[in-house]
Amino acid sequence: MKNIFSLLLYGVFYVFICPSYAQEKISLRGKWHFQIDHSDLGVQQKWYSQKLNDEINLPGSMTAQNKGEEITLTTKWTGSIYDSSFYFSPALEKFRQPGNIHIPFWLTPLKYYTGAAWYQKEVVIPQNWTNKQITLFLERTHIETRVWVNSQEVGLQNSLVAPHIYDITSYLQKGKNNITIRVDNQIKEINVGPDSHSISDHTQGNWNGIIGKIALEALPKIHIDQISVFPDITNRKAIIKLAIKNRTGKKITTSISYSAESFNSTKKDKTKLIKKSLDVLETETYELQVPFSEGMLTWDEFDPALYNLKITLNSSFGKEEKVVQFGMRDFKVENKQFKINGRPVFLRGTLHNCEFPLTGYPSTDVEDWVKIYTKIKSFGLNHVRFHSWCPPEAAFIAADRVGLYLQPEAPSWPNHGPKIGLGQPVDQYLYDESERMVKHYGNYASFVMMSAGNEPAGNQVAYLNKYVDYWKAKDSRRVYTGMSVGGSWPVVPNAEFQVRGGLRGLQWNKMPETYSDFSAQLASFQVPFIAHENGQYCVFPNFEEISQYTGAYRAKNLEMFKQILTDNHMSDQAKDFLMASGKLQVLAYKHDIERILRTPDYCGFQLLGLQDFPGQGTALVGVLNAFWQEKGYVTADEYIKFSNETVPLTKFPKFVFSNSENLEVDVALFHSGRSALAHAILDWVIRDERGEIFSKGSFDPKTYPIANGIPVGKIKQSLQNTQKPTKYKLEVTVRGTSFINDWNFWVYPSTKEKTYSSVYYTTSWDEKAKKVLAEGGKVFLNAAGKVLKGKEVEMHFLPVFWNTSWFKMRPPHVTGMLIQHNHKAFADFPTSYHSDLQWWDIQQKAQVMNLEDFPQDFKPIVQPIDTWFLSRRLGLIFEAKVGNGKIVVSSADLQANMNGKPSSVQLYHSIMEYMESNAFDPKDTIRLEIIEDIFQTASRTKVSNYTHDSPDELKPNSNQNKVNE
């Protein structure tokens, strides 16, 4: 069915005017008079009666047109900062100089301004608009608007989710009219939270302007005010709630006709035309029905069939035609599952945090959103959560066409200042904004879920229980939760589904396996559970991305990190750090997602994220950059193996084996397709690195329902024929489909006692080691637990979480390792250039060495990749000539006999074999005192955040249901 739908890229909005009515609209895009109101005196000085002194283009923002104030160290940003080292650290002083200011927290706008700015335009009203209702339509303005027409104030509006629409009929005159708009982007009485993605500089930026459609529209005195479509697929009909407004002051008889017709599918369907006569007094709401035949088309991610509902209203005051896009679908919660049209559906999602690095504001163009959504679906996902913001209408139109399930949110992260449930203005505002979201976007099929925002403070349970109950009673077209929260927030019991942390992540503080799942923790929840912001695994910056910031923002943060790396003489390794850390990042996301997919009754995940988050200290958590582009270390075809509608799964007890063991691996299947997978055969094959088949097999045909972690069968294979250290890959496929997944595992021959007579192995920097080196001998120094220079750097196997700035240097501080994989020290230890699971027992919580005094071009054999805020030259294993001798130093604990650490033992033997051979000939000469200093002197680089406050996750009482101001 994939090919029968065409993605139409032209704009069809919530209600658009048909050609017969198109002339009743005047676009106001273009040049406007403009003036910045720095001192907020414009109202007092009656700027609405004066000609403004500058010009600007609308739609657009001040920032995008280089208007505002220069960036300085005293710029008052919108957003929390938990690491103030930029302002105080001596090491960063050069980045604080005028002309060289590099803000590290987020992208830097060309100019910045919060406050009032005035926009003014002269328009001519056509004569044939007499006796019409005339509205001013402002799509997506930021944040508050006040409007004057011909020096008379019309009103004030404040919405971050919907167009500001003003009825200006009574303020107009024939001929020329002067429209003045005051836009104020300050946080005022209504405070949604400084970190809300609807306003924060962490994401889109706190811009001032109007960035969508700007127009005057004329309507008959009797006109359609609202159309709401409620699909009923069980009874093959749609219920239409039609509101008609009558401004004449008397009852008027009207006639209407309506029908629905599919438009984006090769399968066609059209309902019969229905005509009715209606008597209208003031504003009346009528309930109509649109019956469908057996050819009715339904909407979902696989077959996103859509209809246009066309309604024509005739009266003595004129004819009006309106068209509404909708889909026949039913999205419900049943028995701890989400169901689309009666079929279970698993939500594989990512967050959208309003990252628009060229403009700083969200696109209102349908085609732009189609491109973003198409990229998201190419990575196997079917769901998007809009973290503490609601996108423009174009995003809903595109999602309907592409086939994605959306969770927009009221535009609030009511924390770090505001709180909910305490009578603050934000309480009512969230209801008002939710009403506007449903009014303007409620007919879109993709709008299947709604939340009041993100991670609140205050009397949240009582407030959110009422919020959910209100919406469940009012509108059944979608499902509702309170807010999307971390695992320490209190549960909102009335929520129809939970988006929570706590049931996410990897337990890689112990040996990696793929047996464990979240069943025990999930059992306490009786509604669908979605993993909140899971992932957040970091990758080193891609500095090649910097040149793409050619719009309203510059990547001064990335420029700063690049300079720090250069100052530490490692700029030539930037691309290698990106690739090596990227491979570990993908490995972590793969295992994180698979753990959820094998958990029965788990209902979805929301990644943070598929793409980078440019704020909150710079969170490089995406396999895509902020432009939704691949970074080079994983493709969509590779990623989709573990994130698709159908994913083969395996249950490895471990990933490193001895050849004296048998491989026993259970195979399972995740399936969330359009129907059960009938008579499916799963094939498996094990290959070595040369691609040669070690073993293969198949499982009997079976029909697999829509479910998680469905048992398939067991692979049993002797490993005794593996005579040398070998990396294998197990690949499982669903025959005749593109569904495939794979896992690396390693097999080492059983070790035998061996003496390495020419190498002095020691676990301390003792006098004998120095004597051996002085006499031209070889030393293997196991420095585990002895390192002082680098002791402050904590390395785990998992990479940096979110980033070390936002979380105040909470460990881990390392994001993977760069390995000289072709080095002869690894002749008996198969490895790639990056961390993989065989490195776990070597890398996990191993000490690292700070090589700050080593030669500038020195490169260790195994190099941990430091947080990019510091980019210290680190080492785990290095070799060097020292005096007359040669040495290998490892801060990882490598020994001949280590229970439960097979890789550490194997690497020990591989290095010792190398050191015994003639190939052991280090190219770098290092003074003995420099090596000795690693165990005697602390690092010169000191770290301080200079800020006492911290994110909620670092506060021990973040799980409190606070009720105090």
DASULRA-V972898 format. One record per residue. N is the residue number from 0. D_FIRST is the distance of its C-alpha to the first C-alpha in Angstrom with 2 decimals. Layout:
n = {N,N}
d_first = {D_FIRST,D_FIRST}
//
This chain:
n = {0,1,2,3,4,5,6,7,8,9,10,11,12,13,14,15,16,17,18,19,20,21,22,23,24,25,26,27,28,29,30,31,32,33,34,35,36,37,38,39,40,41,42,43,44,45,46,47,48,49,50,51,52,53,54,55,56,57,58,59,60,61,62,63,64,65,66,67,68,69,70,71,72,73,74,75,76,77,78,79,80,81,82,83,84,85,86,87,88,89,90,91,92,93,94,95,96,97,98,99,100,101,102,103,104,105,106,107,108,109,110,111,112,113,114,115,116,117,118,119,120,121,122,123,124,125,126,127,128,129,130,131,132,133,134,135,136,137,138,139,140,141,142,143,144,145,146,147,148,149,150,151,152,153,154,155,156,157,158,159,160,161,162,163,164,165,166,167,168,169,170,171,172,173,174,175,176,177,178,179,180,181,182,183,184,185,186,187,188,189,190,191,192,193,194,195,196,197,198,199,200,201,202,203,204,205,206,207,208,209,210,211,212,213,214,215,216,217,218,219,220,221,222,223,224,225,226,227,228,229,230,231,232,233,234,235,236,237,238,239,240,241,242,243,244,245,246,247,248,249,250,251,252,253,254,255,256,257,258,259,260,261,262,263,264,265,266,267,268,269,270,271,272,273,274,275,276,277,278,279,280,281,282,283,284,285,286,287,288,289,290,291,292,293,294,295,296,297,298,299,300,301,302,303,304,305,306,307,308,309,310,311,312,313,314,315,316,317,318,319,320,321,322,323,324,325,326,327,328,329,330,331,332,333,334,335,336,337,338,339,340,341,342,343,344,345,346,347,348,349,350,351,352,353,354,355,356,357,358,359,360,361,362,363,364,365,366,367,368,369,370,371,372,373,374,375,376,377,378,379,380,381,382,383,384,385,386,387,388,389,390,391,392,393,394,395,396,397,398,399,400,401,402,403,404,405,406,407,408,409,410,411,412,413,414,415,416,417,418,419,420,421,422,423,424,425,426,427,428,429,430,431,432,433,434,435,436,437,438,439,440,441,442,443,444,445,446,447,448,449,450,451,452,453,454,455,456,457,458,459,460,461,462,463,464,465,466,467,468,469,470,471,472,473,474,475,476,477,478,479,480,481,482,483,484,485,486,487,488,489,490,491,492,493,494,495,496,497,498,499,500,501,502,503,504,505,506,507,508,509,510,511,512,513,514,515,516,517,518,519,520,521,522,523,524,525,526,527,528,529,530,531,532,533,534,535,536,537,538,539,540,541,542,543,544,545,546,547,548,549,550,551,552,553,554,555,556,557,558,559,560,561,562,563,564,565,566,567,568,569,570,571,572,573,574,575,576,577,578,579,580,581,582,583,584,585,586,587,588,589,590,591,592,593,594,595,596,597,598,599,600,601,602,603,604,605,606,607,608,609,610,611,612,613,614,615,616,617,618,619,620,621,622,623,624,625,626,627,628,629,630,631,632,633,634,635,636,637,638,639,640,641,642,643,644,645,646,647,648,649,650,651,652,653,654,655,656,657,658,659,660,661,662,663,664,665,666,667,668,669,670,671,672,673,674,675,676,677,678,679,680,681,682,683,684,685,686,687,688,689,690,691,692,693,694,695,696,697,698,699,700,701,702,703,704,705,706,707,708,709,710,711,712,713,714,715,716,717,718,719,720,721,722,723,724,725,726,727,728,729,730,731,732,733,734,735,736,737,738,739,740,741,742,743,744,745,746,747,748,749,750,751,752,753,754,755,756,757,758,759,760,761,762,763,764,765,766,767,768,769,770,771,772,773,774,775,776,777,778,779,780,781,782,783,784,785,786,787,788,789,790,791,792,793,794,795,796,797,798,799,800,801,802,803,804,805,806,807,808,809,810,811,812,813,814,815,816,817,818,819,820,821,822,823,824,825,826,827,828,829,830,831,832,833,834,835,836,837,838,839,840,841,842,843,844,845,846,847,848,849,850,851,852,853,854,855,856,857,858,859,860,861,862,863,864,865,866,867,868,869,870,871,872,873,874,875,876,877,878,879,880,881,882,883,884,885,886,887,888,889,890,891,892,893,894,895,896,897,898,899,900,901,902,903,904,905,906,907,908,909,910,911,912,913,914,915,916,917,918,919,920,921,922,923,924,925,926,927,928,929,930,931,932,933,934,935,936,937,938,939,940,941,942,943,944,945,946,947,948,949,950,951,952,953,954,955,956,957,958,959,960,961,962,963,964}
d_first = {0.00,3.80,5.57,5.68,7.78,11.22,13.71,16.76,19.79,22.51,24.01,23.42,25.80,26.56,28.63,29.01,31.47,30.50,32.32,35.11,36.02,35.30,39.00,39.83,38.93,40.90,39.36,41.83,40.28,42.82,46.28,47.91,51.38,51.35,53.80,53.73,55.75,57.03,59.73,57.81,60.48,58.35,58.49,62.22,62.88,60.75,58.43,56.48,59.52,59.88,58.12,56.27,57.38,54.20,50.85,47.23,43.84,41.43,38.68,39.59,41.69,45.24,44.24,41.90,44.84,47.40,49.26,50.89,53.24,53.67,52.42,55.42,56.27,56.93,53.60,52.59,48.96,46.54,45.59,47.25,48.89,49.87,51.14,53.88,55.04,53.99,56.80,59.47,58.86,61.36,58.83,56.60,59.43,58.51,55.11,56.99,59.05,58.81,56.58,54.97,53.47,50.39,48.81,47.07,45.36,42.56,41.83,44.82,44.62,46.74,48.69,48.61,49.67,49.58,51.37,51.59,50.67,51.12,49.02,50.47,49.54,51.26,49.23,50.30,49.19,48.74,51.21,48.55,47.39,50.53,49.87,46.39,45.21,44.58,42.67,42.45,38.95,38.85,35.47,35.79,39.46,41.25,42.88,45.38,46.10,49.20,49.36,52.42,52.56,55.86,57.48,56.51,54.37,51.24,50.07,48.43,44.88,43.41,39.69,37.58,34.26,34.46,36.03,39.75,40.38,43.99,45.47,48.10,49.10,52.68,53.37,52.66,55.18,55.02,54.46,54.26,53.13,53.11,50.26,50.97,48.60,49.81,47.13,48.28,46.26,48.86,48.25,50.57,51.12,47.42,46.60,43.06,44.15,44.88,42.05,39.33,36.56,36.89,40.32,41.26,42.23,40.46,37.12,36.70,40.45,42.66,42.44,44.15,42.57,39.93,36.69,34.33,34.73,38.40,39.31,41.58,39.96,41.86,41.06,42.95,45.40,43.10,39.55,36.37,36.90,33.82,30.54,28.90,25.78,25.49,22.32,23.10,19.96,22.21,24.18,21.45,23.49,24.16,27.72,29.02,32.10,33.68,36.76,39.01,41.98,45.20,47.78,50.32,52.22,52.09,49.82,47.68,45.76,42.28,39.45,35.77,32.67,29.08,25.56,21.96,19.25,15.61,15.43,12.46,9.65,9.76,10.16,13.75,16.08,19.70,22.49,26.01,28.51,31.03,34.51,37.11,40.56,41.44,44.81,44.61,47.39,46.91,43.45,41.79,38.48,36.86,34.17,31.86,29.00,25.84,24.78,21.26,20.56,18.40,15.58,15.56,12.39,12.64,12.28,11.75,11.10,7.45,6.72,10.00,10.73,14.38,17.37,20.66,23.64,26.48,29.99,33.10,36.54,39.67,43.24,46.58,45.84,42.83,39.17,36.36,32.59,30.18,26.42,24.63,21.06,19.65,16.75,17.03,17.13,19.81,20.89,23.86,26.12,26.88,29.03,28.87,25.08,22.69,20.23,17.26,16.90,19.08,17.25,19.12,17.95,19.83,20.44,20.64,22.39,24.82,27.52,27.83,31.56,31.74,32.31,32.71,35.33,35.91,36.58,37.22,35.28,31.64,29.73,29.14,26.82,23.11,22.33,24.36,22.39,19.01,20.56,21.80,18.65,16.60,19.41,19.36,15.72,16.48,19.13,16.91,17.97,16.42,19.71,22.66,26.17,28.46,31.81,34.52,33.06,30.61,28.72,28.94,26.70,24.72,23.41,21.97,20.43,18.71,17.57,16.05,13.99,13.14,12.65,15.94,18.48,21.88,25.44,27.82,31.47,34.67,36.31,38.78,40.03,43.22,45.28,47.79,49.68,48.19,47.60,45.92,47.60,51.00,51.13,50.32,48.61,45.31,45.09,44.70,42.80,39.84,39.65,39.97,37.29,34.87,35.62,34.88,31.55,30.44,31.99,30.30,26.90,26.57,24.07,21.34,18.56,18.70,22.43,22.32,25.54,28.97,32.06,35.53,35.70,36.77,39.62,42.36,46.07,48.24,48.27,44.54,43.89,45.61,44.09,40.50,40.81,41.79,39.03,36.32,38.02,38.25,34.55,33.50,35.78,34.78,30.99,28.60,25.36,25.39,27.35,30.51,32.61,36.00,35.69,34.02,36.88,38.31,39.48,43.04,42.31,43.11,40.43,39.60,39.52,37.95,34.80,31.60,30.37,32.20,31.51,34.40,35.84,37.93,35.19,33.99,35.21,36.70,40.00,41.02,44.61,44.71,43.35,39.55,37.67,34.26,35.48,36.18,33.85,34.43,34.74,38.40,38.09,34.96,36.74,38.76,35.82,34.59,31.72,28.59,29.82,28.30,30.13,31.85,31.94,31.70,32.40,34.68,35.51,37.23,37.29,40.08,39.78,38.34,41.16,39.41,37.36,40.55,40.56,37.29,39.03,40.13,39.59,41.29,41.51,43.00,42.31,45.96,45.03,43.50,46.45,48.80,47.14,47.23,50.93,51.69,50.16,52.19,55.33,54.87,54.61,51.09,49.18,48.53,46.56,44.16,41.17,42.00,42.22,38.79,37.18,39.09,38.53,34.86,34.36,36.08,34.04,30.75,32.36,33.33,29.92,28.38,30.92,30.86,27.14,27.30,30.25,28.24,25.26,27.73,29.41,28.56,27.93,27.57,24.93,24.31,25.97,26.66,27.75,30.69,29.11,26.52,28.77,32.55,34.66,37.44,39.85,41.80,43.74,40.79,38.21,36.39,33.93,30.73,29.21,28.43,31.30,31.73,30.05,26.81,27.65,27.80,31.39,31.38,31.61,27.99,24.67,21.25,20.37,23.53,23.15,19.65,21.15,22.76,20.56,17.01,15.03,16.77,20.24,22.89,26.26,29.85,33.12,35.81,39.32,40.26,39.38,42.80,44.38,47.57,47.54,49.67,46.74,43.78,40.23,38.68,35.24,33.01,29.27,26.85,23.17,21.44,18.07,16.18,12.61,10.56,12.93,15.89,15.86,17.31,20.06,19.57,22.31,23.50,25.66,28.30,30.65,33.61,34.72,37.66,37.77,38.29,35.08,37.09,35.77,38.02,36.20,32.88,31.45,28.62,28.09,27.68,24.31,23.48,20.93,20.52,19.98,18.78,22.03,24.11,26.42,25.72,28.44,27.51,30.90,33.75,34.59,38.34,39.87,43.46,44.10,47.60,46.76,46.06,49.39,48.82,46.95,43.28,40.00,37.15,33.40,31.52,27.87,25.51,22.08,19.50,19.65,16.78,14.86,15.61,17.29,20.95,24.00,27.67,31.16,34.51,37.65,41.22,43.89,47.57,50.43,52.84,55.38,59.04,62.01,62.94,65.64,65.11,68.72,68.46,66.44,67.88,65.23,66.09,64.60,67.09,68.40,71.79,74.88,74.15,70.85,72.76,75.46,73.00,71.43,74.87,75.83,72.76,70.77,67.17,65.97,62.72,62.89,60.66,60.97,58.68,60.13,62.82,61.08,62.50,61.12,57.45,58.05,56.50,53.10,50.99,48.28,45.69,42.93,40.33,40.35,41.68,40.07,39.11,42.26,45.94,47.07,45.29,46.22,49.77,49.74,48.46,47.79,46.15,47.31,45.71,42.13,42.02,44.25,44.58,45.79,47.55,45.55,47.32,50.70,52.80,53.31,49.84,50.59,50.38,47.82,44.34,42.82,40.62,41.75,40.38,40.73,38.79,39.32,42.34,44.15,43.88,47.30,48.88,47.35,47.08,49.96,51.90,54.43,53.89,56.64,57.07,58.20,59.41,62.67,61.28,61.27,58.71,56.85,56.93,53.67,53.59,51.87,49.67,49.22,47.77,45.95,47.67,46.30,45.99,48.41,51.18,49.99,52.97,53.44,52.85,53.43,52.74,54.23,56.37,59.01,62.09,65.55,68.13,71.77,72.45,69.65,65.87,63.74,60.27,59.71,56.92,56.49,54.02,55.84,55.84,58.18,58.82,58.35,55.94,54.56,50.86,50.44,49.58,48.24,51.37,53.50,51.52,51.67,55.38,55.99,53.90,55.92,59.21,58.54,57.83,61.01,63.07,61.90,63.21,59.85,60.82,62.01,60.80,60.87,61.77,65.23,65.49,68.79,69.56,70.22,66.67,65.23,67.90,67.01,63.55,65.44,68.10,66.73,63.93,61.40,62.64,59.32,59.52,56.67,57.09,54.64,57.50,55.59,56.38,53.30,50.09,46.47,46.02,44.80,48.24,50.18,51.32,51.22,47.71,46.77,49.45,48.62,51.03,52.52,55.25,55.23}
//
